[in-house]
Amino acid sequence: MDYIAASQTVREDSRDVAENVDPVSDRLSVDVERYWHEAVSLRYWLIGIVTLGLLFGILLTLLATPVYQATARLEVSRVTADVTNLDALEVESQISELQYLNTQYELLLSRFMAERVTEAGNLARNDAFRDAFNIEGDTGLERQIERALFQNVSIEPITQSSLVDVRFSSSDPVISAEIANLWVQEFVAANYEKRFGANIQARDFLESQIAELRERLAESEQELVEYANANEILVLSGGGDPGSENAGQTLVGADLQALNTALAVAVADRISAQAAVVGGNFPSADPRNQLLTNLSEAEAELAVLRENFGSDYPDVQEKEAEVKSLRSAVSGGSRSLLQSAKIREAELRDQVEKVKQRFLGQQGQGIRYGILKREVDTNREIYDALLQRFKELEASGAGQNNIQIIDEANVPVEPYAPSLPKNIAFSLFASMVAAAALIYLKVALSQTLKDPEDVRRRLHIALLGAIPRNTEGSMVERITERSSHINEAYTTVRTNMNFLTPQGAPGVLMFTSSVPSEGKSISSLGVATSFAQLGKRVLLIDADLRNSKLRDTLDLHDYDKGGLVPLLANQQTDMASQIIHLEDFGFDFLPMGRTPPNPVELLAGDRFSQIIEAARGQYDQVLIDGAPMLALADAIEMSKAVDGVIFVIQTERIKLRGIENALGRLQRSGAKVYGAIVTKVSQNNSAYGYGYGYGYGYGYGYGEERDAEPA
């Protein structure tokens, strides 16, 4: 069952390499697994980091100064109402509610607000505030206060609402509450000034102008009254257009006008009386017309009586006396009326002349009076207009603020920081981040091969087997001991090699590595021993012409005169005479011989290929311990004569990039790399889940104690 599992694994690896498949999921799982096992290997360091982090969090909590936080709540609404309806509503910009709220949040944390709070609270002279934040001296005082405010104020919008909490923290609970309340109060006031600032400024300006005009109007009216009193100017009416008053509307002008009217009437009466005297005609409304009527009637009656009775008749004489009396009355009244009319006319004319002189004297004064009167009227008109506009602005400025204080901050009773649970959680998180960083650095800085599965997933070649690190004595003894883990590991390698091709293991295989001392020579020895134990004819060739390890491992220093080098140099033509049979291992061995001065030239010729072809015809399996890659061409020259290459990699020694470069050189030269053997796998490497081979150590009669021994 172990062989079947091994064969399936090698076939899958070979198929993945042939198809150049590198699944992302596999790579991710390997990375996670590698980080996990690195964490397991560093578990004591990680436990120490986490413990120190927790202790630091507890110590920080105990030593920290208590901080008190006060919270005030605002309501920020975009809906505004104009209760006066005097001015037209402004067209609101078509921005979303979220944009508006975000704008208000930014304004809450602006430098403008910090300056208003600093000025409103007089924080520069507030000793309690300065003590709470250790603000000393006056140098850069404003910047210190601003920094303290910004570092300790915060806002927290309440989800799905227009409410926002403004928080302020300090070591003094009273200061925390005062600053939180001051912050929201100033924000509300600033918003009101922004919305109605134009009306407020206009009202302030009009108020100052109205006060000034009020004083000016009072002064001009006082001056007008004093001038009128000093010059005995009495204005009866203000007829005409405003500001057109002059001396013509004074009492003297009115008197002159009345006297002039009376004089005209007196002249008319005199003329009428004079006409009556001359012609005997009186006006129709004159009472003397009745005397004339009576006189005419009496004269008519007298004429009738004379004609009928004669002049001596008593009635005639009586009527004549009546007529005479009426004539005397009419004549005397006319002269008396004429005389009185003349006297009245003369008196009125005299009065008119006197009033006219007074009127002429007031004309110059009337000009000055008119100027003063127009100034009074102008000041009154301007005053009335400004007063009316002030009342309108006062009414229109009574709009409702869309930002209101819902809850003022109360003085906190208990500190909100430091919080032991929060500090422990933060310390735990920070320590875990530090632990993760340590694991990441360990993995990132260690780019060597740790997980044998990286051979398939990172290097894209088949994994033929993993050889455990030997801790039980001589490696040669462990190879020849069938029950050892080393022997079982190479048995697994041999089994996997038998499935590299449909015909079994390739006939001629070369072992190489990136650098010396990666277990290349021991691996070739172990695989050769395993093939020999299977009953095959095996030839192991020591072809590391620069630094033979097999000679030292097998203690064959007496064979330094013959071997591969004389065959390559054509000094020996009989290969059989140069081959040594190793009875303890069960295979034949062709030693290197003496170290040549020109290894590359010897390997580059056709002689090496001829030797390999001769060995192929005599042995079932030919294994070559080749030179490491380094920057040399030895292994590349030998790869031309073999069926394939087995790459040997030691765990945790060479960076993967160096291994990739070595494999790349081989593959670019045309060599076929069948797979890799990972050597010196320790317990840490086996933690990746690979283990020491594919099931070796089972079924050979060894109990749990044997399996528990370190390999």
C-alpha positions as CSV (number, residue, x, y, z in Angstrom):
1,M,0.0,0.0,0.0
2,D,2.9,2.4,0.7
3,Y,4.4,1.7,-2.7
4,I,1.0,2.4,-4.4
5,A,0.6,5.7,-2.6
6,A,4.1,6.7,-3.4
7,S,3.6,5.8,-7.1
8,Q,0.4,7.8,-7.2
9,T,2.1,10.8,-5.6
10,V,5.1,10.8,-8.0
11,R,2.8,10.5,-11.0
12,E,0.7,13.4,-9.8
13,D,3.8,15.4,-9.2
14,S,5.2,14.6,-12.6
15,R,1.9,15.4,-14.3
16,D,1.7,18.8,-12.5
17,V,5.3,19.6,-13.5
18,A,4.7,18.5,-17.1
19,E,1.6,20.6,-17.3
20,N,3.2,23.5,-15.4
21,V,0.2,23.6,-13.0
22,D,0.5,25.8,-10.0
23,P,-3.0,26.0,-8.4
24,V,-3.6,29.2,-6.5
25,S,-5.6,27.3,-3.8
26,D,-2.7,24.9,-3.2
27,R,-0.3,27.8,-2.9
28,L,-2.5,29.6,-0.5
29,S,-3.0,26.5,1.6
30,V,0.7,25.9,1.7
31,D,1.4,29.5,2.7
32,V,-1.2,29.3,5.5
33,E,0.2,26.0,6.7
34,R,3.7,27.4,6.6
35,Y,2.7,30.4,8.7
36,W,0.9,28.1,11.1
37,H,3.9,25.9,11.6
38,E,6.2,28.9,12.0
39,A,3.8,30.1,14.7
40,V,4.0,26.7,16.4
41,S,7.8,26.8,16.3
42,L,7.7,30.3,17.8
43,R,5.0,29.6,20.3
44,Y,7.0,30.5,23.4
45,W,8.1,33.8,21.8
46,L,4.5,34.5,20.8
47,I,3.2,33.7,24.3
48,G,5.8,36.0,25.8
49,I,4.8,38.9,23.4
50,V,1.1,38.5,24.2
51,T,1.8,38.3,28.0
52,L,4.0,41.4,27.9
53,G,1.3,43.2,25.9
54,L,-1.4,42.4,28.4
55,L,0.9,43.4,31.3
56,F,1.6,46.6,29.6
57,G,-2.1,47.3,29.1
58,I,-2.8,46.7,32.8
59,L,0.1,48.8,33.9
60,L,-0.9,51.6,31.5
61,T,-4.4,51.5,32.9
62,L,-3.2,51.8,36.5
63,L,-0.8,54.7,35.8
64,A,-3.0,56.7,33.5
65,T,-4.7,59.9,34.6
66,P,-8.5,59.6,34.8
67,V,-10.2,61.4,31.9
68,Y,-13.8,62.7,32.1
69,Q,-16.0,63.1,29.1
70,A,-19.1,65.3,28.8
71,T,-21.6,65.0,26.0
72,A,-24.0,67.6,24.5
73,R,-26.5,66.8,21.8
74,L,-27.5,68.9,18.8
75,E,-30.3,68.6,16.2
76,V,-29.2,69.6,12.7
77,S,-32.2,70.0,10.4
78,R,-32.3,71.3,6.8
79,V,-36.0,72.2,7.1
80,T,-36.4,75.9,7.9
81,A,-39.5,78.0,8.5
82,D,-40.1,81.7,7.8
83,V,-42.7,82.7,10.4
84,T,-42.9,86.3,9.3
85,N,-43.3,85.7,5.5
86,L,-42.0,89.2,4.9
87,D,-39.1,88.4,2.6
88,A,-39.0,85.9,-0.2
89,L,-37.5,82.5,0.7
90,E,-34.1,81.8,-0.7
91,V,-33.8,79.0,-3.2
92,E,-32.1,76.1,-1.4
93,S,-29.3,74.4,-3.2
94,Q,-30.0,71.0,-4.5
95,I,-27.6,69.1,-2.3
96,S,-28.3,65.9,-0.6
97,E,-29.1,65.6,3.1
98,L,-25.9,63.6,3.6
99,Q,-23.7,66.3,2.1
100,Y,-25.4,68.9,4.2
101,L,-24.8,66.9,7.4
102,N,-21.2,66.2,6.5
103,T,-20.7,69.9,6.0
104,Q,-22.0,70.6,9.4
105,Y,-19.9,67.9,11.0
106,E,-16.8,69.4,9.4
107,L,-17.8,72.9,10.6
108,L,-18.2,71.5,14.1
109,L,-14.5,70.5,14.1
110,S,-13.2,73.6,12.3
111,R,-10.6,76.1,13.5
112,F,-13.4,78.7,13.2
113,M,-15.2,76.9,16.1
114,A,-12.1,76.6,18.1
115,E,-11.5,80.4,17.9
116,R,-15.1,81.2,18.9
117,V,-14.9,78.8,21.8
118,T,-11.6,80.2,22.9
119,E,-12.9,83.8,22.7
120,A,-16.3,83.1,24.3
121,G,-14.9,81.1,27.2
122,N,-11.8,83.4,27.6
123,L,-9.8,80.2,27.8
124,A,-6.5,82.1,27.7
125,R,-7.2,83.4,31.2
126,N,-9.1,80.3,32.4
127,D,-6.7,78.8,35.0
128,A,-8.8,75.7,35.4
129,F,-8.6,75.0,31.7
130,R,-4.9,75.7,31.5
131,D,-4.2,73.4,34.5
132,A,-6.3,70.6,33.0
133,F,-4.1,70.6,29.9
134,N,-0.8,71.8,31.5
135,I,-0.7,74.9,29.4
136,E,2.1,77.2,30.7
137,G,3.5,80.5,29.6
138,D,2.1,82.9,27.0
139,T,4.4,81.8,24.1
140,G,2.2,80.2,21.4
141,L,-0.7,80.3,23.8
142,E,-3.4,80.3,21.0
143,R,-1.8,77.3,19.3
144,Q,-1.6,75.4,22.6
145,I,-5.2,76.0,23.4
146,E,-6.3,75.1,19.8
147,R,-4.3,71.9,20.0
148,A,-5.8,71.0,23.3
149,L,-9.3,71.6,22.0
150,F,-8.9,69.6,18.8
151,Q,-7.2,66.7,20.6
152,N,-10.1,66.3,23.0
153,V,-13.2,67.3,21.1
154,S,-15.1,64.7,19.0
155,I,-18.4,64.3,17.3
156,E,-20.5,61.2,16.9
157,P,-23.5,61.4,14.6
158,I,-26.4,59.2,15.5
159,T,-27.2,56.8,12.7
160,Q,-30.5,57.3,10.8
161,S,-31.1,60.7,12.5
162,S,-30.2,64.4,12.4
163,L,-28.8,64.3,15.9
164,V,-25.1,64.6,16.7
165,D,-23.3,64.3,20.0
166,V,-20.5,66.7,20.7
167,R,-18.0,65.2,23.3
168,F,-15.2,66.8,25.2
169,S,-12.7,65.1,27.4
170,S,-10.3,66.4,30.1
171,S,-9.0,65.5,33.5
172,D,-11.5,68.0,35.1
173,P,-15.1,67.0,34.8
174,V,-16.3,70.6,35.2
175,I,-14.1,71.8,32.4
176,S,-15.4,68.9,30.2
177,A,-19.0,70.0,30.7
178,E,-18.3,73.7,30.3
179,I,-16.4,73.3,27.0
180,A,-18.9,70.8,25.6
181,N,-21.8,73.3,26.3
182,L,-19.8,76.2,25.1
183,W,-19.0,74.4,21.9
184,V,-22.6,73.6,21.0
185,Q,-23.8,77.1,22.0
186,E,-21.3,78.8,19.8
187,F,-22.1,76.5,16.9
188,V,-25.8,77.4,17.2
189,A,-25.0,81.1,17.5
190,A,-22.7,80.9,14.5
191,N,-25.3,79.2,12.4
192,Y,-27.9,81.8,13.3
193,E,-25.5,84.6,12.4
194,K,-24.8,82.9,9.1
195,R,-28.5,82.5,8.2
196,F,-29.7,85.9,9.5
197,G,-26.4,87.8,9.6
198,A,-27.3,90.2,6.8
199,N,-30.5,91.3,8.6
200,I,-28.7,91.6,11.9
201,Q,-25.9,93.8,10.4
202,A,-28.5,95.9,8.6
203,R,-30.5,96.4,11.8
204,D,-27.4,97.4,13.7
205,F,-26.4,99.8,11.0
206,L,-29.9,101.3,10.8
207,E,-30.1,101.5,14.6
208,S,-26.9,103.6,14.7
209,Q,-28.1,105.8,11.8
210,I,-31.6,106.3,13.4
211,A,-30.0,107.4,16.7
212,E,-27.8,109.8,14.8
213,L,-30.7,111.2,12.8
214,R,-32.8,111.5,15.9
215,E,-30.2,113.8,17.4
216,R,-29.9,115.8,14.2
217,L,-33.6,116.2,13.8
218,A,-33.9,117.4,17.4
219,E,-31.1,119.9,16.9
220,S,-32.7,121.2,13.6
221,E,-36.1,121.6,15.2
222,Q,-34.6,123.4,18.2
223,E,-32.8,125.8,16.0
224,L,-36.0,126.5,14.0
225,V,-38.0,127.2,17.1
226,E,-35.3,129.5,18.5
227,Y,-35.0,131.4,15.3
228,A,-38.8,131.8,15.0
229,N,-39.1,133.0,18.6
230,A,-36.2,135.4,18.3
231,N,-37.8,137.0,15.2
232,E,-41.4,136.8,16.3
233,I,-42.2,134.5,13.3
234,L,-45.5,132.8,13.9
235,V,-46.5,130.2,11.2
236,L,-50.2,129.8,10.9
237,S,-50.3,127.0,8.3
238,G,-47.9,124.9,6.3
239,G,-49.7,125.1,3.1
240,G,-48.0,124.2,-0.1
241,D,-45.5,121.6,-0.9
242,P,-43.4,120.2,2.0
243,G,-40.4,122.4,2.6
244,S,-41.9,125.4,0.8
245,E,-42.9,127.3,3.9
246,N,-41.7,131.0,3.9
247,A,-42.7,134.3,5.5
248,G,-45.9,134.4,3.5
249,Q,-47.4,131.9,5.8
250,T,-46.6,133.9,8.9
251,L,-49.0,136.0,11.0
252,V,-47.8,139.3,9.4
253,G,-48.5,138.0,6.0
254,A,-52.0,136.9,7.1
255,D,-52.7,140.4,8.6
256,L,-51.5,142.1,5.4
257,Q,-53.7,139.9,3.3
258,A,-56.7,140.6,5.6
259,L,-56.1,144.3,5.6
260,N,-55.7,144.5,1.9
261,T,-59.0,142.7,1.5
262,A,-60.7,145.1,3.9
263,L,-59.1,148.1,2.0
264,A,-60.5,146.8,-1.2
265,V,-64.0,146.6,0.3
266,A,-63.7,150.1,1.8
267,V,-62.7,151.5,-1.6
268,A,-65.7,149.9,-3.2
269,D,-68.0,151.3,-0.5
270,R,-66.6,154.8,-1.0
271,I,-67.1,154.6,-4.7
272,S,-70.6,153.3,-4.2
273,A,-71.4,156.1,-1.7
274,Q,-69.9,158.7,-4.0
275,A,-72.0,157.4,-6.9
276,A,-75.1,157.5,-4.8
277,V,-74.4,161.1,-3.8
278,V,-73.9,162.2,-7.4
279,G,-76.5,160.0,-9.2
280,G,-78.7,159.0,-6.4
281,N,-78.2,155.4,-7.1
282,F,-77.6,153.0,-4.3
283,P,-76.7,149.4,-4.4
284,S,-79.6,147.0,-4.5
285,A,-78.7,145.7,-1.0
286,D,-78.4,149.3,0.4
287,P,-81.2,150.1,3.0
288,R,-81.4,153.6,1.5
289,N,-83.1,152.2,-1.6
290,Q,-86.3,151.9,0.5
291,L,-86.2,155.7,1.2
292,L,-85.9,156.3,-2.5
293,T,-88.8,154.0,-3.1
294,N,-90.9,155.8,-0.5
295,L,-89.8,159.2,-2.0
296,S,-90.9,158.1,-5.4
297,E,-94.2,156.9,-4.2
298,A,-94.8,160.1,-2.2
299,E,-94.0,162.3,-5.2
300,A,-96.4,160.3,-7.4
301,E,-99.1,160.7,-4.9
302,L,-98.4,164.4,-4.6
303,A,-98.7,164.8,-8.3
304,V,-102.1,163.1,-8.3
305,L,-103.4,165.2,-5.5
306,R,-102.2,168.4,-7.1
307,E,-103.9,167.5,-10.3
308,N,-107.1,166.7,-8.6
309,F,-107.3,169.2,-5.8
310,G,-104.8,171.9,-6.5
311,S,-101.9,173.2,-4.4
312,D,-104.0,174.7,-1.6
313,Y,-105.6,171.4,-0.7
314,P,-104.6,170.3,2.8
315,D,-103.8,166.8,1.7
316,V,-101.6,168.2,-1.0
317,Q,-99.7,170.4,1.4
318,E,-99.3,167.5,3.8
319,K,-98.0,165.3,1.0
320,E,-95.5,168.0,-0.1
321,A,-94.2,168.2,3.5
322,E,-93.7,164.4,3.4
323,V,-91.9,164.5,0.1
324,K,-89.7,167.3,1.3
325,S,-88.8,165.3,4.4
326,L,-88.0,162.2,2.4
327,R,-85.7,164.2,0.1
328,S,-83.9,165.7,3.0
329,A,-83.4,162.2,4.5
330,V,-82.0,160.7,1.3
331,S,-79.7,163.7,0.6
332,G,-78.3,163.7,4.2
333,G,-77.7,159.9,4.3
334,S,-75.7,159.9,1.1
335,R,-73.3,162.6,2.3
336,S,-72.9,160.9,5.6
337,L,-72.3,157.5,4.0
338,L,-69.8,158.9,1.7
339,Q,-67.9,160.6,4.5
340,S,-67.8,157.4,6.6
341,A,-66.6,155.5,3.6
342,K,-63.7,157.9,3.0
343,I,-62.6,157.8,6.6
344,R,-62.7,154.0,6.7
345,E,-60.7,153.8,3.4
346,A,-58.1,156.1,4.8
347,E,-57.7,154.2,8.0
348,L,-57.4,150.9,6.2
349,R,-54.9,152.2,3.8
350,D,-52.8,153.5,6.6
351,Q,-52.9,150.0,8.3
352,V,-52.0,148.3,5.1
353,E,-48.9,150.5,4.7
354,K,-47.8,149.8,8.2
355,V,-48.3,146.0,7.9
356,K,-46.6,146.1,4.5
357,Q,-43.5,147.6,6.0
358,R,-43.5,144.9,8.6
359,F,-44.0,142.2,5.9
360,L,-41.1,143.6,3.9
361,G,-39.0,143.5,7.0
362,Q,-39.7,139.8,7.5
363,Q,-39.0,138.7,3.9
364,G,-35.2,138.3,4.6
365,Q,-36.0,136.4,7.8
366,G,-38.4,134.2,5.9
367,I,-35.7,132.9,3.7
368,R,-33.6,131.8,6.6
369,Y,-36.7,130.4,8.3
370,G,-37.6,128.4,5.1
371,I,-34.1,126.9,4.9
372,L,-34.3,125.8,8.6
373,K,-37.8,124.4,8.0
374,R,-36.8,122.4,5.0
375,E,-33.9,121.0,6.9
376,V,-36.2,119.9,9.7
377,D,-38.6,118.3,7.2
378,T,-35.8,116.5,5.3
379,N,-34.4,115.1,8.5
380,R,-37.9,114.0,9.6
381,E,-38.5,112.2,6.3
382,I,-35.2,110.3,6.4
383,Y,-35.8,109.4,10.0
384,D,-39.3,108.1,9.3
385,A,-38.0,106.0,6.3
386,L,-35.1,104.5,8.3
387,L,-37.4,103.8,11.2
388,Q,-39.9,102.0,8.9
389,R,-37.1,99.9,7.3
390,F,-35.7,99.0,10.7
391,K,-39.1,97.7,11.8
392,E,-39.4,95.6,8.7
393,L,-35.9,94.1,9.2
394,E,-36.6,93.4,12.8
395,A,-39.7,91.5,11.9
396,S,-38.1,89.6,9.0
397,G,-35.1,88.7,11.2
398,A,-37.2,86.7,13.6
399,G,-36.6,83.4,11.7
400,Q,-36.3,80.0,13.4
401,N,-32.8,78.5,13.7
402,N,-32.5,75.1,12.1
403,I,-29.8,73.9,14.6
404,Q,-30.9,73.5,18.2
405,I,-29.5,72.2,21.4
406,I,-31.4,69.1,22.5
407,D,-29.4,68.1,25.6
408,E,-26.8,70.2,27.4
409,A,-23.8,68.4,28.9
410,N,-23.9,67.5,32.5
411,V,-20.8,67.3,34.7
412,P,-19.6,63.6,34.5
413,V,-19.4,61.7,37.7
414,E,-17.2,58.8,36.6
415,P,-14.2,58.8,34.3
416,Y,-14.6,57.2,30.9
417,A,-10.9,56.5,30.5
418,P,-8.7,54.7,31.2
419,S,-10.9,51.6,30.6
420,L,-9.3,48.3,31.7
421,P,-11.3,46.1,29.2
422,K,-10.6,48.5,26.3
423,N,-6.9,48.7,27.2
424,I,-6.6,44.9,27.6
425,A,-8.4,44.4,24.3
426,F,-6.1,47.0,22.6
427,S,-3.0,45.5,24.2
428,L,-4.1,42.0,23.1
429,F,-4.7,43.2,19.6
430,A,-1.4,45.1,19.4
431,S,0.5,42.1,20.8
432,M,-1.1,39.8,18.3
433,V,-0.2,42.2,15.5
434,A,3.4,42.2,16.8
435,A,3.3,38.4,17.0
436,A,1.9,38.1,13.5
437,A,4.6,40.5,12.3
438,L,7.3,38.3,13.9
439,I,5.9,35.3,12.1
440,Y,5.7,37.1,8.8
441,L,9.3,38.4,9.2
442,K,10.5,34.9,10.1
443,V,8.9,33.5,7.0
444,A,9.8,36.4,4.7
445,L,13.5,36.5,5.9
446,S,13.8,32.7,5.8
447,Q,13.5,31.9,2.1
448,T,15.0,28.5,2.4
449,L,13.1,25.3,1.8
450,K,11.4,24.1,5.0
451,D,8.4,22.3,3.7
452,P,9.3,19.4,1.4
453,E,6.1,20.1,-0.5
454,D,7.7,23.4,-1.6
455,V,9.6,21.2,-4.1
456,R,6.4,20.7,-6.0
457,R,4.6,23.9,-5.4
458,R,7.6,26.4,-5.5
459,L,10.1,24.6,-7.7
460,H,7.6,22.7,-9.9
461,I,9.4,19.4,-9.9
462,A,8.4,16.1,-8.4
463,L,9.3,15.2,-4.8
464,L,10.9,11.8,-4.8
465,G,11.4,11.6,-1.1
466,A,12.4,13.2,2.2
467,I,15.5,11.9,4.1
468,P,15.4,12.5,7.8
469,R,18.3,14.1,9.7
470,N,20.4,11.3,11.2
471,T,21.1,11.5,14.9
472,E,21.9,7.9,15.6
473,G,25.5,7.5,14.5
474,S,27.2,6.8,11.2
475,M,25.1,7.6,8.1
476,V,26.6,4.6,6.2
477,E,25.5,2.2,9.0
478,R,22.0,3.6,8.9
479,I,21.9,3.1,5.1
480,T,22.9,-0.5,5.3
481,E,20.6,-1.2,8.2
482,R,17.3,-2.3,6.7
483,S,15.2,-1.4,9.7
484,S,16.5,2.2,10.0
485,H,14.6,5.3,9.1
486,I,17.3,6.3,6.7
487,N,17.2,3.0,4.8
488,E,13.4,3.2,4.7
489,A,13.5,6.8,3.4
490,Y,15.8,5.7,0.5
491,T,13.6,2.8,-0.1
492,T,10.8,5.2,-0.6
493,V,12.9,7.2,-3.0
494,R,13.8,4.1,-5.0
495,T,10.1,3.2,-5.2
496,N,9.2,6.6,-6.4
497,M,12.0,6.5,-9.0
498,N,10.5,3.2,-10.4
499,F,7.4,5.2,-11.4
500,L,9.2,8.0,-13.2
501,T,8.7,6.2,-16.6
502,P,6.4,3.4,-17.7
503,Q,9.5,1.2,-18.0
504,G,10.6,1.9,-14.4
505,A,13.4,4.0,-13.2
506,P,15.6,5.6,-15.9
507,G,18.7,3.5,-16.6
508,V,21.3,6.3,-16.0
509,L,20.6,9.0,-13.4
510,M,22.9,11.7,-12.1
511,F,22.7,13.2,-8.6
512,T,23.5,16.9,-8.2
513,S,22.8,19.8,-5.9
514,S,23.1,23.6,-5.7
515,V,26.1,23.6,-3.4
516,P,28.3,21.0,-1.7
517,S,27.4,19.2,1.5
518,E,23.6,19.0,0.8
519,G,23.6,15.2,1.0
520,K,24.1,14.5,-2.7
521,S,26.8,11.8,-2.3
522,I,25.0,10.1,0.6
523,S,21.8,10.1,-1.4
524,S,23.4,8.5,-4.4
525,L,24.9,5.9,-2.0
526,G,21.5,5.3,-0.3
527,V,19.6,4.9,-3.6
528,A,22.3,2.6,-5.0
529,T,22.1,0.5,-1.9
530,S,18.3,0.4,-2.1
531,F,18.4,-0.7,-5.7
532,A,21.0,-3.4,-4.9
533,Q,18.8,-4.7,-2.0
534,L,16.1,-5.1,-4.6
535,G,18.5,-7.5,-6.5
536,K,19.4,-5.3,-9.4
537,R,22.9,-4.9,-10.8
538,V,23.9,-1.4,-9.8
539,L,26.9,0.8,-10.7
540,L,27.6,3.9,-8.7
541,I,30.1,6.3,-10.4
542,D,31.9,8.9,-8.4
543,A,32.0,11.8,-10.9
544,D,32.5,14.7,-8.6
545,L,36.0,15.4,-10.0
546,R,36.7,18.4,-7.8
547,N,35.8,17.2,-4.3
548,S,34.9,13.6,-4.0
549,K,32.8,12.9,-0.9
550,L,32.2,9.2,-1.6
551,R,35.9,8.5,-1.3
552,D,35.9,9.8,2.3
553,T,32.5,8.2,3.1
554,L,33.5,4.8,1.9
555,D,37.1,5.1,3.1
556,L,38.6,4.2,-0.4
557,H,41.7,6.4,-0.3
558,D,43.8,3.4,-1.6
559,Y,42.1,3.6,-4.9
560,D,43.3,7.0,-5.9
561,K,45.4,5.8,-8.9
562,G,42.6,4.1,-10.9
563,G,39.0,5.0,-11.5
564,L,37.1,7.4,-13.7
565,V,39.7,10.0,-14.3
566,P,42.2,7.6,-16.1
567,L,39.3,6.3,-18.1
568,L,38.4,9.8,-19.2
569,A,42.0,10.6,-20.0
570,N,42.3,7.4,-22.1
571,Q,45.0,6.2,-19.8
572,Q,42.9,3.1,-19.1
573,T,40.6,1.5,-21.6
574,D,39.3,-1.5,-19.5
575,M,36.5,-0.1,-17.4
576,A,36.0,-3.5,-15.6
577,S,39.4,-3.3,-14.1
578,Q,38.6,0.1,-12.5
579,I,35.4,-1.0,-10.9
580,I,35.2,-2.1,-7.2
581,H,32.5,-4.3,-5.8
582,L,31.3,-3.2,-2.4
583,E,30.1,-6.3,-0.6
584,D,28.6,-4.5,2.3
585,F,26.4,-2.4,0.0
586,G,25.8,-5.0,-2.7
587,F,26.7,-2.8,-5.8
588,D,29.7,-2.0,-7.9
589,F,31.5,1.3,-7.5
590,L,33.7,3.3,-10.0
591,P,35.8,5.6,-7.9
592,M,37.0,9.0,-9.2
593,G,40.7,8.4,-8.8
594,R,43.1,11.3,-8.5
595,T,41.8,14.8,-8.7
596,P,42.4,16.1,-12.3
597,P,43.5,19.7,-13.1
598,N,40.9,20.1,-15.9
599,P,37.6,18.5,-14.9
600,V,35.4,20.3,-17.4
601,E,37.7,19.4,-20.4
602,L,37.5,15.7,-19.3
603,L,33.8,15.7,-19.0
604,A,33.1,17.7,-22.1
605,G,34.7,15.1,-24.4
606,D,33.0,12.1,-25.9
607,R,34.9,9.7,-23.6
608,F,32.4,10.2,-20.7
609,S,29.4,9.4,-22.9
610,Q,31.3,6.2,-24.1
611,I,31.9,5.1,-20.5
612,I,28.2,5.7,-19.7
613,E,27.0,3.7,-22.7
614,A,29.3,0.9,-21.8
615,A,28.0,0.8,-18.3
616,R,24.4,0.9,-19.5
617,G,24.9,-2.4,-21.3
618,Q,26.4,-4.1,-18.2
619,Y,24.1,-2.9,-15.4
620,D,20.4,-2.5,-14.6
621,Q,20.9,0.8,-12.9
622,V,23.7,3.3,-13.3
623,L,23.9,6.1,-10.7
624,I,26.3,9.0,-11.0
625,D,27.4,11.2,-8.1
626,G,27.9,14.4,-10.1
627,A,29.4,17.8,-9.1
628,P,27.2,20.5,-7.5
629,M,26.0,23.2,-9.7
630,L,27.6,26.3,-8.1
631,A,28.8,28.4,-11.0
632,L,30.5,25.4,-12.7
633,A,29.7,23.6,-15.9
634,D,30.6,20.0,-14.7
635,A,27.1,18.9,-13.9
636,I,25.8,20.5,-17.2
637,E,28.4,18.6,-19.2
638,M,27.6,15.3,-17.5
639,S,23.8,15.8,-17.9
640,K,24.2,15.4,-21.7
641,A,25.2,11.7,-21.3
642,V,22.5,10.6,-18.8
643,D,18.8,9.9,-19.0
644,G,17.9,12.4,-16.3
645,V,18.9,14.3,-13.2
646,I,17.9,13.9,-9.6
647,F,18.3,17.2,-7.7
648,V,19.2,17.0,-4.0
649,I,18.2,19.8,-1.7
650,Q,19.0,20.3,2.0
651,T,16.3,21.8,4.1
652,E,16.9,25.3,5.6
653,R,20.2,26.0,3.9
654,I,19.9,27.4,0.3
655,K,17.4,30.1,-0.6
656,L,14.8,29.0,-3.0
657,R,15.9,31.6,-5.5
658,G,19.3,30.0,-5.6
659,I,17.8,26.6,-6.1
660,E,15.5,27.9,-8.9
661,N,18.6,29.4,-10.6
662,A,20.4,26.1,-10.5
663,L,17.4,24.2,-11.8
664,G,17.0,26.8,-14.5
665,R,20.6,26.3,-15.7
666,L,20.0,22.6,-15.9
667,Q,16.7,22.8,-17.8
668,R,18.0,25.4,-20.2
669,S,20.9,23.1,-21.1
670,G,18.4,20.4,-22.1
671,A,18.7,18.1,-19.1
672,K,15.6,16.4,-17.8
673,V,15.1,16.9,-14.1
674,Y,13.0,14.0,-12.9
675,G,12.6,15.2,-9.3
676,A,14.2,16.2,-6.1
677,I,15.3,14.5,-2.8
678,V,15.0,16.6,0.3
679,T,17.7,15.8,2.9
680,K,18.2,16.4,6.6
681,V,14.5,16.8,7.3
682,S,14.1,17.6,11.0
683,Q,11.2,17.4,13.4
684,N,10.3,21.0,12.5
685,N,10.1,20.2,8.9
686,S,8.0,17.1,9.5
687,A,5.5,19.4,11.3
688,Y,4.4,20.5,7.9
689,G,2.6,17.2,7.7
690,Y,5.0,15.4,5.3
691,G,6.8,13.1,7.8
692,Y,9.8,10.9,7.1
693,G,8.9,9.3,3.8
694,Y,5.8,7.5,2.9
695,G,5.0,5.1,5.7
696,Y,8.5,3.6,6.4
697,G,9.0,2.3,9.9
698,Y,5.7,0.3,9.8
699,G,5.4,-3.4,9.7
700,Y,9.0,-4.2,10.6
701,G,8.4,-5.2,14.2
702,Y,9.3,-1.9,15.8
703,G,7.1,-0.6,18.5
704,E,6.1,2.9,19.6
705,E,9.4,3.5,21.4
706,R,11.4,3.0,18.2
707,D,9.1,5.3,16.3
708,A,9.4,8.0,18.9
709,E,13.2,8.2,18.6
710,P,14.5,11.4,16.9
711,A,15.5,11.0,13.3
